[in-house]
Amino acid sequence: MINLYDAEKGRVFQVASVPGVGLLENIGLRVGARISIESRYAFGGPVLLRVENAFSVALGKDIATQISVKEVSTR
């Protein structure tokens, strides 16, 4: 497992653990959700990810490093 911030662009991951932040659950980031990295901004900026192939959301590095994911497949 790796943290979401270090996940590679263009691959599909499944969320393994998330911190207890209610907003994450509200946007669909829960254990078992499938996500893919669309982009990572330079200099420690946010990560843009696609949740359940439905919508995109940006997360700051501080939250993204607290989310564990495991690779499912490549796109």
All heavy atoms as TSV, in Angstrom:
chain	resi	resn	atom	element	x	y	z
A	1	MET	N	N	0.842	-1.189	0.000
A	1	MET	CA	C	0.000	0.000	0.000
A	1	MET	C	C	0.880	1.244	0.000
A	1	MET	O	O	1.972	1.235	0.545
A	1	MET	CB	C	-0.899	0.014	1.224
A	1	MET	CG	C	-2.140	-0.815	1.044
A	1	MET	SD	S	-3.335	-0.579	2.361
A	1	MET	CE	C	-2.583	-1.553	3.635
A	2	ILE	N	N	0.342	2.280	-0.593
A	2	ILE	CA	C	1.029	3.564	-0.617
A	2	ILE	C	C	0.037	4.652	-0.253
A	2	ILE	O	O	-1.178	4.422	-0.242
A	2	ILE	CB	C	1.649	3.857	-2.002
A	2	ILE	CG1	C	0.567	3.869	-3.090
A	2	ILE	CG2	C	2.735	2.868	-2.333
A	2	ILE	CD1	C	1.069	4.314	-4.437
A	3	ASN	N	N	0.545	5.850	0.027
A	3	ASN	CA	C	-0.395	6.938	0.296
A	3	ASN	C	C	-0.847	7.547	-1.027
A	3	ASN	O	O	-0.168	7.428	-2.046
A	3	ASN	CB	C	0.200	7.966	1.273
A	3	ASN	CG	C	1.284	8.821	0.680
A	3	ASN	OD1	O	1.062	9.525	-0.303
A	3	ASN	ND2	N	2.462	8.758	1.264
A	4	LEU	N	N	-1.987	8.160	-0.999
A	4	LEU	CA	C	-2.609	8.713	-2.202
A	4	LEU	C	C	-1.703	9.732	-2.893
A	4	LEU	O	O	-1.645	9.778	-4.113
A	4	LEU	CB	C	-3.951	9.356	-1.831
A	4	LEU	CG	C	-4.724	10.054	-2.939
A	4	LEU	CD1	C	-5.046	9.078	-4.056
A	4	LEU	CD2	C	-5.984	10.667	-2.400
A	5	TYR	N	N	-0.976	10.515	-2.136
A	5	TYR	CA	C	-0.132	11.539	-2.737
A	5	TYR	C	C	0.971	10.932	-3.601
A	5	TYR	O	O	1.373	11.504	-4.604
A	5	TYR	CB	C	0.475	12.452	-1.674
A	5	TYR	CG	C	1.069	13.696	-2.273
A	5	TYR	CD1	C	0.248	14.750	-2.659
A	5	TYR	CD2	C	2.426	13.809	-2.498
A	5	TYR	CE1	C	0.779	15.894	-3.249
A	5	TYR	CE2	C	2.965	14.940	-3.081
A	5	TYR	CZ	C	2.135	15.973	-3.454
A	5	TYR	OH	O	2.663	17.102	-4.054
A	6	ASP	N	N	1.454	9.762	-3.240
A	6	ASP	CA	C	2.527	9.110	-3.986
A	6	ASP	C	C	2.021	8.181	-5.091
A	6	ASP	O	O	2.812	7.600	-5.818
A	6	ASP	CB	C	3.428	8.306	-3.038
A	6	ASP	CG	C	4.202	9.205	-2.088
A	6	ASP	OD1	O	4.464	10.366	-2.450
A	6	ASP	OD2	O	4.539	8.747	-0.981
A	7	ALA	N	N	0.707	8.046	-5.213
A	7	ALA	CA	C	0.128	7.160	-6.226
A	7	ALA	C	C	0.437	7.686	-7.627
A	7	ALA	O	O	0.453	8.892	-7.865
A	7	ALA	CB	C	-1.380	7.053	-6.031
A	8	GLU	N	N	0.655	6.767	-8.535
A	8	GLU	CA	C	1.062	7.113	-9.890
A	8	GLU	C	C	-0.123	7.491	-10.778
A	8	GLU	O	O	-1.171	6.840	-10.755
A	8	GLU	CB	C	1.791	5.905	-10.496
A	8	GLU	CG	C	2.625	6.233	-11.689
A	8	GLU	CD	C	3.449	5.035	-12.124
A	8	GLU	OE1	O	3.945	4.298	-11.259
A	8	GLU	OE2	O	3.583	4.843	-13.347
A	9	LYS	N	N	0.080	8.522	-11.580
A	9	LYS	CA	C	-0.938	8.986	-12.516
A	9	LYS	C	C	-1.237	7.899	-13.546
A	9	LYS	O	O	-0.350	7.168	-13.972
A	9	LYS	CB	C	-0.420	10.245	-13.215
A	9	LYS	CG	C	-1.382	10.850	-14.187
A	9	LYS	CD	C	-0.777	12.095	-14.814
A	9	LYS	CE	C	-1.669	12.612	-15.910
A	9	LYS	NZ	N	-1.056	13.733	-16.620
A	10	GLY	N	N	-2.528	7.765	-13.922
A	10	GLY	CA	C	-2.925	6.838	-14.966
A	10	GLY	C	C	-3.197	5.427	-14.474
A	10	GLY	O	O	-3.459	4.546	-15.275
A	11	ARG	N	N	-3.172	5.209	-13.186
A	11	ARG	CA	C	-3.463	3.878	-12.632
A	11	ARG	C	C	-4.708	3.959	-11.777
A	11	ARG	O	O	-5.081	5.017	-11.295
A	11	ARG	CB	C	-2.281	3.376	-11.818
A	11	ARG	CG	C	-1.031	3.222	-12.657
A	11	ARG	CD	C	0.079	2.590	-11.865
A	11	ARG	NE	N	1.291	2.545	-12.654
A	11	ARG	CZ	C	1.692	1.477	-13.339
A	11	ARG	NH1	N	0.982	0.381	-13.323
A	11	ARG	NH2	N	2.800	1.512	-14.036
A	12	VAL	N	N	-5.362	2.823	-11.607
A	12	VAL	CA	C	-6.576	2.761	-10.806
A	12	VAL	C	C	-6.229	2.160	-9.454
A	12	VAL	O	O	-5.530	1.150	-9.366
A	12	VAL	CB	C	-7.665	1.919	-11.514
A	12	VAL	CG1	C	-8.915	1.822	-10.652
A	12	VAL	CG2	C	-7.994	2.535	-12.873
A	13	PHE	N	N	-6.729	2.803	-8.401
A	13	PHE	CA	C	-6.454	2.379	-7.033
A	13	PHE	C	C	-7.750	2.177	-6.272
A	13	PHE	O	O	-8.781	2.738	-6.617
A	13	PHE	CB	C	-5.618	3.443	-6.299
A	13	PHE	CG	C	-4.268	3.657	-6.896
A	13	PHE	CD1	C	-4.080	4.589	-7.897
A	13	PHE	CD2	C	-3.183	2.916	-6.465
A	13	PHE	CE1	C	-2.828	4.792	-8.463
A	13	PHE	CE2	C	-1.927	3.105	-7.026
A	13	PHE	CZ	C	-1.751	4.040	-8.019
A	14	GLN	N	N	-7.662	1.378	-5.220
A	14	GLN	CA	C	-8.776	1.194	-4.304
A	14	GLN	C	C	-8.354	1.770	-2.965
A	14	GLN	O	O	-7.240	1.521	-2.493
A	14	GLN	CB	C	-9.110	-0.283	-4.165
A	14	GLN	CG	C	-10.372	-0.530	-3.369
A	14	GLN	CD	C	-10.777	-1.992	-3.445
A	14	GLN	OE1	O	-9.941	-2.878	-3.510
A	14	GLN	NE2	N	-12.063	-2.237	-3.442
A	15	VAL	N	N	-9.231	2.545	-2.347
A	15	VAL	CA	C	-8.930	3.167	-1.061
A	15	VAL	C	C	-8.893	2.086	0.015
A	15	VAL	O	O	-9.820	1.294	0.148
A	15	VAL	CB	C	-9.980	4.248	-0.715
A	15	VAL	CG1	C	-9.727	4.829	0.659
A	15	VAL	CG2	C	-9.982	5.346	-1.774
A	16	ALA	N	N	-7.800	2.063	0.785
A	16	ALA	CA	C	-7.628	1.078	1.850
A	16	ALA	C	C	-7.929	1.667	3.226
A	16	ALA	O	O	-8.452	0.971	4.096
A	16	ALA	CB	C	-6.216	0.511	1.822
A	17	SER	N	N	-7.606	2.944	3.424
A	17	SER	CA	C	-7.924	3.607	4.697
A	17	SER	C	C	-7.983	5.113	4.484
A	17	SER	O	O	-7.297	5.657	3.624
A	17	SER	CB	C	-6.893	3.261	5.776
A	17	SER	OG	O	-5.648	3.858	5.492
A	18	VAL	N	N	-8.835	5.753	5.278
A	18	VAL	CA	C	-8.989	7.211	5.226
A	18	VAL	C	C	-9.021	7.749	6.652
A	18	VAL	O	O	-9.483	7.063	7.560
A	18	VAL	CB	C	-10.274	7.647	4.484
A	18	VAL	CG1	C	-10.217	7.323	3.026
A	18	VAL	CG2	C	-11.496	7.039	5.104
A	19	PRO	N	N	-8.552	8.991	6.848
A	19	PRO	CA	C	-8.649	9.582	8.186
A	19	PRO	C	C	-10.104	9.905	8.498
A	19	PRO	O	O	-10.944	9.972	7.597
A	19	PRO	CB	C	-7.791	10.840	8.082
A	19	PRO	CG	C	-7.789	11.189	6.640
A	19	PRO	CD	C	-7.905	9.877	5.905
A	20	GLY	N	N	-10.411	10.120	9.741
A	20	GLY	CA	C	-11.787	10.398	10.171
A	20	GLY	C	C	-12.234	11.810	9.879
A	20	GLY	O	O	-12.570	12.559	10.788
A	21	VAL	N	N	-12.244	12.176	8.618
A	21	VAL	CA	C	-12.700	13.501	8.197
A	21	VAL	C	C	-14.014	13.313	7.453
A	21	VAL	O	O	-14.045	12.705	6.384
A	21	VAL	CB	C	-11.644	14.187	7.277
A	21	VAL	CG1	C	-12.141	15.536	6.806
A	21	VAL	CG2	C	-10.312	14.311	7.991
A	22	GLY	N	N	-15.104	13.813	8.023
A	22	GLY	CA	C	-16.435	13.603	7.465
A	22	GLY	C	C	-16.596	14.027	6.019
A	22	GLY	O	O	-17.310	13.390	5.253
A	23	LEU	N	N	-15.938	15.092	5.623
A	23	LEU	CA	C	-16.059	15.584	4.253
A	23	LEU	C	C	-15.590	14.540	3.241
A	23	LEU	O	O	-16.165	14.418	2.160
A	23	LEU	CB	C	-15.255	16.876	4.082
A	23	LEU	CG	C	-15.262	17.481	2.685
A	23	LEU	CD1	C	-16.682	17.868	2.277
A	23	LEU	CD2	C	-14.349	18.679	2.613
A	24	LEU	N	N	-14.572	13.759	3.583
A	24	LEU	CA	C	-14.074	12.737	2.656
A	24	LEU	C	C	-15.157	11.710	2.341
A	24	LEU	O	O	-15.330	11.317	1.194
A	24	LEU	CB	C	-12.835	12.054	3.237
A	24	LEU	CG	C	-11.620	12.956	3.430
A	24	LEU	CD1	C	-10.490	12.189	4.089
A	24	LEU	CD2	C	-11.179	13.561	2.120
A	25	GLU	N	N	-15.876	11.284	3.349
A	25	GLU	CA	C	-16.977	10.332	3.140
A	25	GLU	C	C	-18.060	10.955	2.257
A	25	GLU	O	O	-18.610	10.310	1.381
A	25	GLU	CB	C	-17.572	9.910	4.485
A	25	GLU	CG	C	-18.788	9.042	4.355
A	25	GLU	CD	C	-18.536	7.596	4.706
A	25	GLU	OE1	O	-17.439	7.252	5.150
A	25	GLU	OE2	O	-19.472	6.811	4.528
A	26	ASN	N	N	-18.337	12.230	2.474
A	26	ASN	CA	C	-19.365	12.924	1.693
A	26	ASN	C	C	-19.033	13.011	0.216
A	26	ASN	O	O	-19.935	13.068	-0.619
A	26	ASN	CB	C	-19.613	14.325	2.243
A	26	ASN	CG	C	-20.277	14.316	3.595
A	26	ASN	OD1	O	-20.853	13.314	4.009
A	26	ASN	ND2	N	-20.174	15.411	4.307
A	27	ILE	N	N	-17.747	13.041	-0.131
A	27	ILE	CA	C	-17.367	13.117	-1.543
A	27	ILE	C	C	-17.054	11.739	-2.120
A	27	ILE	O	O	-16.541	11.627	-3.226
A	27	ILE	CB	C	-16.188	14.087	-1.784
A	27	ILE	CG1	C	-14.935	13.638	-1.033
A	27	ILE	CG2	C	-16.581	15.505	-1.429
A	27	ILE	CD1	C	-13.694	14.442	-1.377
A	28	GLY	N	N	-17.345	10.691	-1.367
A	28	GLY	CA	C	-17.185	9.338	-1.884
A	28	GLY	C	C	-15.852	8.682	-1.599
A	28	GLY	O	O	-15.593	7.577	-2.054
A	29	LEU	N	N	-14.978	9.354	-0.856
A	29	LEU	CA	C	-13.688	8.762	-0.515
A	29	LEU	C	C	-13.833	7.927	0.743
A	29	LEU	O	O	-13.679	8.404	1.858
A	29	LEU	CB	C	-12.634	9.855	-0.305
A	29	LEU	CG	C	-11.903	10.283	-1.544
A	29	LEU	CD1	C	-10.969	11.430	-1.241
A	29	LEU	CD2	C	-11.138	9.147	-2.166
A	30	ARG	N	N	-14.174	6.672	0.533
A	30	ARG	CA	C	-14.345	5.737	1.647
A	30	ARG	C	C	-13.609	4.454	1.308
A	30	ARG	O	O	-13.246	4.233	0.142
A	30	ARG	CB	C	-15.817	5.487	1.910
A	30	ARG	CG	C	-16.587	4.981	0.709
A	30	ARG	CD	C	-18.071	4.782	0.984
A	30	ARG	NE	N	-18.791	6.003	1.271
A	30	ARG	CZ	C	-19.420	6.757	0.394
A	30	ARG	NH1	N	-19.404	6.419	-0.873
A	30	ARG	NH2	N	-20.056	7.830	0.749
A	31	VAL	N	N	-13.386	3.635	2.283
A	31	VAL	CA	C	-12.688	2.363	2.064
A	31	VAL	C	C	-13.419	1.575	0.978
A	31	VAL	O	O	-14.641	1.435	1.015
A	31	VAL	CB	C	-12.606	1.555	3.377
A	31	VAL	CG1	C	-12.039	0.166	3.125
A	31	VAL	CG2	C	-11.748	2.295	4.402
A	32	GLY	N	N	-12.666	1.099	-0.005
A	32	GLY	CA	C	-13.228	0.322	-1.105
A	32	GLY	C	C	-13.507	1.130	-2.358
A	32	GLY	O	O	-13.693	0.559	-3.432
A	33	ALA	N	N	-13.551	2.449	-2.258
A	33	ALA	CA	C	-13.818	3.288	-3.428
A	33	ALA	C	C	-12.664	3.180	-4.418
A	33	ALA	O	O	-11.509	3.075	-4.036
A	33	ALA	CB	C	-14.016	4.742	-3.012
A	34	ARG	N	N	-12.989	3.219	-5.698
A	34	ARG	CA	C	-11.960	3.197	-6.746
A	34	ARG	C	C	-11.690	4.620	-7.187
A	34	ARG	O	O	-12.622	5.381	-7.443
A	34	ARG	CB	C	-12.403	2.350	-7.924
A	34	ARG	CG	C	-12.379	0.882	-7.590
A	34	ARG	CD	C	-12.776	0.051	-8.778
A	34	ARG	NE	N	-12.749	-1.342	-8.398
A	34	ARG	CZ	C	-11.982	-2.257	-8.986
A	34	ARG	NH1	N	-11.226	-1.921	-9.997
A	34	ARG	NH2	N	-12.001	-3.497	-8.581
A	35	ILE	N	N	-10.405	4.933	-7.298
A	35	ILE	CA	C	-9.994	6.268	-7.700
A	35	ILE	C	C	-8.865	6.175	-8.715
A	35	ILE	O	O	-8.212	5.138	-8.825
A	35	ILE	CB	C	-9.523	7.102	-6.490
A	35	ILE	CG1	C	-8.335	6.420	-5.827
A	35	ILE	CG2	C	-10.641	7.328	-5.499
A	35	ILE	CD1	C	-7.593	7.316	-4.889
A	36	SER	N	N	-8.658	7.245	-9.441
A	36	SER	CA	C	-7.501	7.335	-10.335
A	36	SER	C	C	-6.943	8.750	-10.237
A	36	SER	O	O	-7.676	9.703	-10.011
A	36	SER	CB	C	-7.889	6.998	-11.775
A	36	SER	OG	O	-8.882	7.869	-12.242
A	37	ILE	N	N	-5.637	8.858	-10.375
A	37	ILE	CA	C	-4.960	10.148	-10.290
A	37	ILE	C	C	-4.990	10.797	-11.673
A	37	ILE	O	O	-4.539	10.214	-12.645
A	37	ILE	CB	C	-3.491	9.970	-9.843
A	37	ILE	CG1	C	-3.401	9.166	-8.553
A	37	ILE	CG2	C	-2.804	11.326	-9.719
A	37	ILE	CD1	C	-4.112	9.762	-7.380
A	38	GLU	N	N	-5.542	11.994	-11.755
A	38	GLU	CA	C	-5.576	12.723	-13.018
A	38	GLU	C	C	-4.364	13.634	-13.149
A	38	GLU	O	O	-3.823	13.788	-14.230
A	38	GLU	CB	C	-6.863	13.534	-13.127
A	38	GLU	CG	C	-8.099	12.657	-13.246
A	38	GLU	CD	C	-9.353	13.454	-13.486
A	38	GLU	OE1	O	-9.383	14.666	-13.196
A	38	GLU	OE2	O	-10.330	12.855	-13.963
A	39	SER	N	N	-3.953	14.240	-12.051
A	39	SER	CA	C	-2.828	15.159	-12.097
A	39	SER	C	C	-2.325	15.448	-10.691
A	39	SER	O	O	-3.067	15.314	-9.719
A	39	SER	CB	C	-3.287	16.407	-12.835
A	39	SER	OG	O	-2.801	17.572	-12.374
A	40	ARG	N	N	-1.061	15.812	-10.606
A	40	ARG	CA	C	-0.463	16.218	-9.336
A	40	ARG	C	C	0.245	17.536	-9.610
A	40	ARG	O	O	1.069	17.625	-10.508
A	40	ARG	CB	C	0.532	15.178	-8.832
A	40	ARG	CG	C	1.129	15.495	-7.487
A	40	ARG	CD	C	2.081	14.429	-6.974
A	40	ARG	NE	N	1.435	13.125	-6.819
A	40	ARG	CZ	C	1.552	12.110	-7.664
A	40	ARG	NH1	N	2.307	12.204	-8.732
A	40	ARG	NH2	N	0.926	10.977	-7.449
A	41	TYR	N	N	-0.104	18.551	-8.860
A	41	TYR	CA	C	0.481	19.859	-9.071
A	41	TYR	C	C	1.873	19.937	-8.450
A	41	TYR	O	O	2.169	19.260	-7.479
A	41	TYR	CB	C	-0.442	20.942	-8.512
A	41	TYR	CG	C	-1.744	20.994	-9.277
A	41	TYR	CD1	C	-2.831	20.222	-8.875
A	41	TYR	CD2	C	-1.863	21.758	-10.422
A	41	TYR	CE1	C	-4.017	20.234	-9.602
A	41	TYR	CE2	C	-3.043	21.776	-11.151
A	41	TYR	CZ	C	-4.110	21.013	-10.730
A	41	TYR	OH	O	-5.270	21.011	-11.440
A	42	ALA	N	N	2.721	20.749	-9.017
A	42	ALA	CA	C	4.125	20.857	-8.610
A	42	ALA	C	C	4.295	21.478	-7.227
A	42	ALA	O	O	3.385	22.126	-6.707
A	42	ALA	CB	C	4.880	21.689	-9.638
A	43	PHE	N	N	5.465	21.256	-6.670
A	43	PHE	CA	C	5.897	21.883	-5.418
A	43	PHE	C	C	4.975	21.569	-4.235
A	43	PHE	O	O	4.651	22.438	-3.432
A	43	PHE	CB	C	6.048	23.395	-5.588
A	43	PHE	CG	C	6.916	23.768	-6.747
A	43	PHE	CD1	C	6.370	24.368	-7.875
A	43	PHE	CD2	C	8.264	23.480	-6.741
A	43	PHE	CE1	C	7.174	24.709	-8.957
A	43	PHE	CE2	C	9.079	23.813	-7.824
A	43	PHE	CZ	C	8.524	24.422	-8.932
A	44	GLY	N	N	4.531	20.319	-4.132
A	44	GLY	CA	C	3.699	19.915	-3.000
A	44	GLY	C	C	2.266	20.378	-3.083
A	44	GLY	O	O	1.563	20.406	-2.080
A	45	GLY	N	N	1.829	20.717	-4.281
A	45	GLY	CA	C	0.455	21.181	-4.479
A	45	GLY	C	C	-0.541	20.040	-4.396
A	45	GLY	O	O	-0.175	18.896	-4.122
A	46	PRO	N	N	-1.800	20.323	-4.635
A	46	PRO	CA	C	-2.845	19.307	-4.510
A	46	PRO	C	C	-2.775	18.221	-5.586
A	46	PRO	O	O	-2.091	18.357	-6.591
A	46	PRO	CB	C	-4.141	20.103	-4.640
A	46	PRO	CG	C	-3.768	21.344	-5.356
A	46	PRO	CD	C	-2.333	21.619	-5.024
A	47	VAL	N	N	-3.507	17.149	-5.314
A	47	VAL	CA	C	-3.660	16.030	-6.240
A	47	VAL	C	C	-5.086	16.095	-6.783
A	47	VAL	O	O	-6.033	16.256	-6.019
A	47	VAL	CB	C	-3.466	14.679	-5.510
A	47	VAL	CG1	C	-3.753	13.519	-6.422
A	47	VAL	CG2	C	-2.085	14.583	-4.934
A	48	LEU	N	N	-5.222	15.993	-8.100
A	48	LEU	CA	C	-6.542	15.951	-8.713
A	48	LEU	C	C	-6.845	14.489	-9.007
A	48	LEU	O	O	-6.073	13.809	-9.688
A	48	LEU	CB	C	-6.559	16.766	-10.012
A	48	LEU	CG	C	-7.896	16.846	-10.738
A	48	LEU	CD1	C	-8.924	17.588	-9.875
A	48	LEU	CD2	C	-7.732	17.540	-12.069
A	49	LEU	N	N	-7.952	13.994	-8.452
A	49	LEU	CA	C	-8.281	12.597	-8.662
A	49	LEU	C	C	-9.719	12.430	-9.094
A	49	LEU	O	O	-10.554	13.297	-8.884
A	49	LEU	CB	C	-8.004	11.780	-7.395
A	49	LEU	CG	C	-8.688	12.228	-6.126
A	49	LEU	CD1	C	-9.611	11.143	-5.633
A	49	LEU	CD2	C	-7.631	12.520	-5.097
A	50	ARG	N	N	-9.976	11.315	-9.741
A	50	ARG	CA	C	-11.327	10.951	-10.173
A	50	ARG	C	C	-11.827	9.891	-9.219
A	50	ARG	O	O	-11.167	8.889	-8.991
A	50	ARG	CB	C	-11.319	10.448	-11.604
A	50	ARG	CG	C	-12.723	10.142	-12.105
A	50	ARG	CD	C	-12.805	10.004	-13.590
A	50	ARG	NE	N	-12.950	11.203	-14.384
A	50	ARG	CZ	C	-13.932	12.099	-14.317
A	50	ARG	NH1	N	-14.859	12.002	-13.426
A	50	ARG	NH2	N	-13.981	13.112	-15.144
A	51	VAL	N	N	-13.004	10.123	-8.655
A	51	VAL	CA	C	-13.604	9.222	-7.675
A	51	VAL	C	C	-14.679	8.384	-8.352
A	51	VAL	O	O	-15.607	8.937	-8.943
A	51	VAL	CB	C	-14.214	10.006	-6.490
A	51	VAL	CG1	C	-14.855	9.060	-5.490
A	51	VAL	CG2	C	-13.159	10.872	-5.820
A	52	GLU	N	N	-14.539	7.060	-8.262
A	52	GLU	CA	C	-15.524	6.115	-8.812
A	52	GLU	C	C	-15.872	6.422	-10.267
A	52	GLU	O	O	-16.994	6.211	-10.705
A	52	GLU	CB	C	-16.792	6.086	-7.955
A	52	GLU	CG	C	-16.600	5.539	-6.570
A	52	GLU	CD	C	-16.397	4.034	-6.518
A	52	GLU	OE1	O	-16.630	3.352	-7.528
A	52	GLU	OE2	O	-15.993	3.543	-5.455
A	53	ASN	N	N	-14.919	6.986	-11.002
A	53	ASN	CA	C	-15.102	7.320	-12.415
A	53	ASN	C	C	-16.303	8.233	-12.647
A	53	ASN	O	O	-16.907	8.226	-13.710
A	53	ASN	CB	C	-15.213	6.057	-13.258
A	53	ASN	CG	C	-14.602	6.241	-14.622
A	53	ASN	OD1	O	-13.838	7.167	-14.859
A	53	ASN	ND2	N	-14.932	5.366	-15.537
A	54	ALA	N	N	-16.658	9.019	-11.617
A	54	ALA	CA	C	-17.840	9.858	-11.710
A	54	ALA	C	C	-17.528	11.347	-11.720
A	54	ALA	O	O	-18.121	12.103	-12.474
A	54	ALA	CB	C	-18.780	9.547	-10.549
A	55	PHE	N	N	-16.610	11.792	-10.877
A	55	PHE	CA	C	-16.304	13.214	-10.793
A	55	PHE	C	C	-14.873	13.396	-10.294
A	55	PHE	O	O	-14.280	12.484	-9.743
A	55	PHE	CB	C	-17.284	13.943	-9.859
A	55	PHE	CG	C	-17.275	13.420	-8.454
A	55	PHE	CD1	C	-16.448	13.980	-7.494
A	55	PHE	CD2	C	-18.087	12.359	-8.088
A	55	PHE	CE1	C	-16.428	13.498	-6.204
A	55	PHE	CE2	C	-18.070	11.865	-6.793
A	55	PHE	CZ	C	-17.239	12.440	-5.852
A	56	SER	N	N	-14.353	14.596	-10.491
A	56	SER	CA	C	-12.994	14.906	-10.071
A	56	SER	C	C	-13.014	15.786	-8.830
A	56	SER	O	O	-13.917	16.603	-8.653
A	56	SER	CB	C	-12.243	15.637	-11.185
A	56	SER	OG	O	-12.123	14.807	-12.305
A	57	VAL	N	N	-11.991	15.618	-8.005
A	57	VAL	CA	C	-11.852	16.417	-6.794
A	57	VAL	C	C	-10.359	16.618	-6.534
A	57	VAL	O	O	-9.550	15.753	-6.853
A	57	VAL	CB	C	-12.558	15.741	-5.592
A	57	VAL	CG1	C	-11.916	14.427	-5.240
A	57	VAL	CG2	C	-12.600	16.653	-4.393
A	58	ALA	N	N	-10.012	17.772	-5.995
A	58	ALA	CA	C	-8.619	18.053	-5.637
A	58	ALA	C	C	-8.469	17.951	-4.129
A	58	ALA	O	O	-9.316	18.444	-3.375
A	58	ALA	CB	C	-8.226	19.442	-6.107
A	59	LEU	N	N	-7.392	17.287	-3.703
A	59	LEU	CA	C	-7.090	17.172	-2.277
A	59	LEU	C	C	-5.696	17.711	-2.022
A	59	LEU	O	O	-4.771	17.436	-2.785
A	59	LEU	CB	C	-7.126	15.702	-1.833
A	59	LEU	CG	C	-8.461	15.000	-1.832
A	59	LEU	CD1	C	-8.271	13.548	-1.413
A	59	LEU	CD2	C	-9.435	15.687	-0.894
A	60	GLY	N	N	-5.548	18.445	-0.927
A	60	GLY	CA	C	-4.243	18.949	-0.544
A	60	GLY	C	C	-3.322	17.822	-0.115
A	60	GLY	O	O	-3.764	16.736	0.270
A	61	LYS	N	N	-2.039	18.101	-0.169
A	61	LYS	CA	C	-1.029	17.104	0.175
A	61	LYS	C	C	-1.205	16.586	1.600
A	61	LYS	O	O	-1.041	15.396	1.859
A	61	LYS	CB	C	0.362	17.702	-0.003
A	61	LYS	CG	C	1.479	16.719	0.274
A	61	LYS	CD	C	2.836	17.335	0.047
A	61	LYS	CE	C	3.934	16.309	0.290
A	61	LYS	NZ	N	5.259	16.900	0.053
A	62	ASP	N	N	-1.562	17.467	2.533
A	62	ASP	CA	C	-1.699	17.057	3.929
A	62	ASP	C	C	-2.758	15.970	4.125
A	62	ASP	O	O	-2.556	15.031	4.885
A	62	ASP	CB	C	-1.975	18.253	4.835
A	62	ASP	CG	C	-3.217	19.040	4.440
A	62	ASP	OD1	O	-3.617	18.988	3.266
A	62	ASP	OD2	O	-3.778	19.724	5.312
A	63	ILE	N	N	-3.860	16.052	3.424
A	63	ILE	CA	C	-4.902	15.016	3.513
A	63	ILE	C	C	-4.540	13.815	2.644
A	63	ILE	O	O	-4.703	12.664	3.057
A	63	ILE	CB	C	-6.285	15.568	3.081
A	63	ILE	CG1	C	-6.777	16.605	4.075
A	63	ILE	CG2	C	-7.308	14.454	2.926
A	63	ILE	CD1	C	-7.164	16.057	5.425
A	64	ALA	N	N	-4.029	14.059	1.441
A	64	ALA	CA	C	-3.705	12.973	0.505
A	64	ALA	C	C	-2.675	12.009	1.085
A	64	ALA	O	O	-2.729	10.812	0.824
A	64	ALA	CB	C	-3.216	13.535	-0.820
A	65	THR	N	N	-1.737	12.506	1.886
A	65	THR	CA	C	-0.729	11.612	2.467
A	65	THR	C	C	-1.304	10.743	3.580
A	65	THR	O	O	-0.700	9.751	3.966
A	65	THR	CB	C	0.480	12.405	3.012
A	65	THR	OG1	O	0.031	13.359	3.958
A	65	THR	CG2	C	1.236	13.083	1.886
A	66	GLN	N	N	-2.480	11.073	4.078
A	66	GLN	CA	C	-3.121	10.289	5.142
A	66	GLN	C	C	-4.058	9.204	4.610
A	66	GLN	O	O	-4.603	8.418	5.380
A	66	GLN	CB	C	-3.910	11.211	6.069
A	66	GLN	CG	C	-3.048	12.209	6.805
A	66	GLN	CD	C	-3.882	13.112	7.663
A	66	GLN	OE1	O	-4.734	12.660	8.410
A	66	GLN	NE2	N	-3.658	14.411	7.551
A	67	ILE	N	N	-4.248	9.166	3.303
A	67	ILE	CA	C	-5.135	8.182	2.677
A	67	ILE	C	C	-4.286	7.079	2.062
A	67	ILE	O	O	-3.410	7.352	1.241
A	67	ILE	CB	C	-6.011	8.850	1.604
A	67	ILE	CG1	C	-6.889	9.927	2.239
A	67	ILE	CG2	C	-6.860	7.809	0.872
A	67	ILE	CD1	C	-7.626	10.800	1.248
A	68	SER	N	N	-4.530	5.835	2.457
A	68	SER	CA	C	-3.794	4.688	1.909
A	68	SER	C	C	-4.586	4.069	0.772
A	68	SER	O	O	-5.809	3.919	0.862
A	68	SER	CB	C	-3.567	3.629	2.982
A	68	SER	OG	O	-2.740	4.129	3.995
A	69	VAL	N	N	-3.867	3.701	-0.303
A	69	VAL	CA	C	-4.501	3.075	-1.459
A	69	VAL	C	C	-3.670	1.877	-1.905
A	69	VAL	O	O	-2.498	1.782	-1.604
A	69	VAL	CB	C	-4.653	4.077	-2.637
A	69	VAL	CG1	C	-5.584	5.212	-2.273
A	69	VAL	CG2	C	-3.309	4.614	-3.093
A	70	LYS	N	N	-4.332	0.989	-2.637
A	70	LYS	CA	C	-3.617	-0.129	-3.264
A	70	LYS	C	C	-4.026	-0.184	-4.726
A	70	LYS	O	O	-5.175	0.097	-5.079
A	70	LYS	CB	C	-3.901	-1.449	-2.545
A	70	LYS	CG	C	-5.345	-1.850	-2.491
A	70	LYS	CD	C	-5.540	-3.122	-1.688
A	70	LYS	CE	C	-7.012	-3.436	-1.553
A	70	LYS	NZ	N	-7.250	-4.617	-0.767
A	71	GLU	N	N	-3.061	-0.532	-5.568
A	71	GLU	CA	C	-3.321	-0.535	-7.011
A	71	GLU	C	C	-4.252	-1.673	-7.393
A	71	GLU	O	O	-4.121	-2.797	-6.921
A	71	GLU	CB	C	-2.014	-0.643	-7.783
A	71	GLU	CG	C	-2.228	-0.466	-9.260
A	71	GLU	CD	C	-0.926	-0.381	-10.044
A	71	GLU	OE1	O	0.156	-0.342	-9.438
A	71	GLU	OE2	O	-1.020	-0.363	-11.271
A	72	VAL	N	N	-5.202	-1.346	-8.283
A	72	VAL	CA	C	-6.139	-2.341	-8.793
A	72	VAL	C	C	-5.738	-2.744	-10.195
A	72	VAL	O	O	-5.621	-3.912	-10.513
A	72	VAL	CB	C	-7.590	-1.783	-8.782
A	72	VAL	CG1	C	-8.542	-2.760	-9.423
A	72	VAL	CG2	C	-8.012	-1.450	-7.361
A	73	SER	N	N	-5.537	-1.751	-11.074
A	73	SER	CA	C	-5.170	-2.035	-12.467
A	73	SER	C	C	-4.680	-0.762	-13.114
A	73	SER	O	O	-4.727	0.308	-12.529
A	73	SER	CB	C	-6.370	-2.574	-13.233
A	73	SER	OG	O	-7.362	-1.582	-13.362
A	74	THR	N	N	-4.255	-0.870	-14.367
A	74	THR	CA	C	-3.874	0.306	-15.137
A	74	THR	C	C	-5.025	0.700	-16.021
A	74	THR	O	O	-5.874	-0.126	-16.365
A	74	THR	CB	C	-2.628	0.032	-15.984
A	74	THR	OG1	O	-2.881	-1.083	-16.827
A	74	THR	CG2	C	-1.419	-0.240	-15.110
A	75	ARG	N	N	-5.053	1.931	-16.436
A	75	ARG	CA	C	-6.120	2.423	-17.327
A	75	ARG	C	C	-5.903	1.961	-18.711
A	75	ARG	O	O	-4.869	1.761	-19.197
A	75	ARG	CB	C	-6.125	3.944	-17.329
A	75	ARG	CG	C	-7.033	4.495	-16.322
A	75	ARG	CD	C	-7.140	5.980	-16.564
A	75	ARG	NE	N	-8.170	6.476	-15.710
A	75	ARG	CZ	C	-8.468	7.725	-15.590
A	75	ARG	NH1	N	-7.826	8.627	-16.287
A	75	ARG	NH2	N	-9.417	8.116	-14.802
